[in-house]
Amino acid sequence: MQDSRAAIVSDLLDLLRSTELDTSWTSFVTDADLIAEVERIEVSLLDGNVAAEKQLGLLFAPTGVLQEVAISSGLQGEYLRLASRHDKVADNRGAP
C-alpha cells in the first residue's frame, strides 16, 4: 500500500492529540494552536492545494516545529517514523 500525505497528516494529528505538547521552542503559543495549523494543512491537502505540501514539508524539516515539539514532548520515535514516511512520499512525488 502506498502512503500519502493525507494519511501521514491524519496519523500526525492523532499523535499530536494524544498527549500534552511542549510548544515553548516554537511560534505556537499552545498545543491547540499547532494542532489547528496542522488541521488547516490537512484540509488544504484534501482540497488539492499544492502549497499545503510545502507547508507540511516545512513543519517536518530538520530542526523544524514538529521536531522541536517531538523532542521536548518525548515523542522522538513517533516523530522519526512519521518524518521518514513523509520523506518517502516527498521523494516519490518530488519535494517538498
Phi, psi and omega in degrees: 000132180275136180282161177222159177300322180298318179294320179295316180296320178299314178293323177299314179298319176302316180295312182297327181279350188278347185205166174287135184253145174262105181258016186296338180264015183234177176276356180275130182289319182227166175296329177297326177295317178296314180299318179299320178295317178295323176297320177297318178296319179301312179299316180297319178298315180295334177277358178085016181285111182295328179299331179294330177297319178293317178301316179296318178301321178293323178296323182274356183300149176304138186059019176277183184306310185294320178295316179299315179294318181299314181296313183285347181251003179076028183245028186302313182299313180296319178299314181299321178295316178294318180297321178296317176298315179300314181299319179296317178295315180297319180295323181286331182254356186094139181297154019278000000 
